[in-house]
């Protein structure tokens, strides 16, 4: 399943459903698809998402700094903090322009 995030303030974002639902729950939403966040609620959702991914991002940065030089990074999994970046950019733009954010299943 794929989920598409939309806002008049930014380009559409498409994510795998399991990742998108985890991020929605981090934003304080139930994870229901389809649904939306009203413009006045976007800044709070963005703040909750950023705070929720910080511990994972710090752990990934720590692990990367401990790896030996010359180590092959091709087999490293993509962390949730990095998967969240496009959604964070969409939410930031929506908050700045005071626009709603919607999502739906594709």
Phi, psi and omega per residue, in radians:
X1 nan 2.432 3.057
X2 -2.019 2.587 3.097
X3 -2.170 2.314 3.126
X4 -1.861 2.187 3.044
X5 -1.687 2.370 -3.105
X6 -2.334 2.546 3.006
X7 -2.736 2.614 3.085
X8 -1.213 -0.178 -3.055
X9 -1.658 -0.141 -2.992
X10 -2.743 2.869 3.084
X11 -1.178 2.700 3.115
X12 -1.124 2.563 3.120
X13 -2.103 2.292 3.102
X14 -2.024 2.290 -3.128
X15 -2.351 2.770 2.975
X16 -1.110 2.505 -3.044
X17 -1.029 -0.739 -3.099
X18 -1.136 -0.701 3.117
X19 -1.189 -0.795 -3.125
X20 -1.054 -0.736 -3.132
X21 -1.194 -0.613 3.054
X22 -1.097 -0.752 -3.139
X23 -1.164 -0.679 3.099
X24 -1.061 -0.745 3.125
X25 -1.167 -0.606 3.070
X26 -1.131 -0.503 3.120
X27 -1.397 -0.059 -3.136
X28 1.610 0.209 3.134
X29 -1.710 2.797 -3.117
X30 -1.227 -0.379 -3.073
X31 1.654 0.108 3.135
X32 -1.126 2.405 3.098
X33 -2.253 2.209 -0.024
X34 -1.413 2.792 3.087
X35 -2.931 -2.958 -3.089
X36 -2.784 2.855 2.989
X37 -2.126 2.209 3.111
X38 -1.188 2.667 -3.065
X39 -0.910 -0.705 -3.096
X40 -1.249 -0.289 3.130
X41 -1.688 -0.176 -3.087
X42 -1.074 -0.816 -3.126
X43 -1.004 -0.703 3.130
X44 -1.172 -0.711 3.116
X45 -1.121 -0.713 3.102
X46 -1.084 -0.787 3.130
X47 -1.081 -0.769 3.128
X48 -1.095 -0.724 3.137
X49 -1.115 -0.803 3.136
X50 -1.060 -0.752 3.133
X51 -1.163 -0.618 -3.107
X52 -1.227 -0.580 -3.097
X53 -1.558 -0.219 -3.120
X54 -0.961 -0.841 -3.131
X55 -1.035 -0.712 3.121
X56 -1.168 -0.661 3.132
X57 -1.182 -0.731 3.121
X58 -1.104 -0.712 3.127
X59 -1.148 -0.709 3.119
X60 -1.147 -0.707 3.102
X61 -1.120 -0.700 3.116
X62 -1.111 -0.780 -3.138
X63 -1.105 -0.728 3.138
X64 -1.113 -0.650 -3.124
X65 -1.274 -0.385 -3.128
X66 -1.522 -0.228 -3.105
X67 -1.249 2.641 -3.120
X68 -1.300 2.536 3.084
X69 -1.079 2.540 3.120
X70 1.451 0.022 3.123
X71 -1.248 2.399 -3.132
X72 -1.303 2.118 -3.078
X73 -1.693 0.086 -3.086
X74 -1.154 -0.437 -3.088
X75 -1.718 0.214 3.136
X76 -1.374 2.307 3.096
X77 -1.223 2.667 3.105
X78 -1.488 2.119 -3.102
X79 -1.275 2.780 -3.126
X80 -1.079 -0.606 3.132
X81 -1.062 -0.666 3.132
X82 -1.359 -0.569 3.071
X83 -1.173 -0.461 -3.114
X84 -1.371 -0.305 -3.035
X85 -0.950 -0.822 3.111
X86 -1.061 -0.676 3.118
X87 -1.188 -0.665 3.078
X88 -1.077 -0.724 3.116
X89 -1.128 -0.730 3.102
X90 -1.092 -0.813 3.137
X91 -1.119 -0.676 3.104
X92 -1.075 -0.808 3.118
X93 -1.120 -0.726 3.134
X94 -1.131 -0.685 3.116
X95 -1.153 -0.731 -3.118
X96 -1.125 -0.719 -3.102
X97 -1.653 0.042 3.119
X98 0.975 0.991 -3.140
X99 -2.083 2.657 3.062
X100 -1.233 2.760 3.033
X101 -2.151 2.243 -3.136
X102 -2.141 2.737 3.037
X103 -2.526 2.677 -3.107
X104 -2.640 2.798 3.094
X105 -1.389 2.527 3.094
X106 -1.862 nan nan
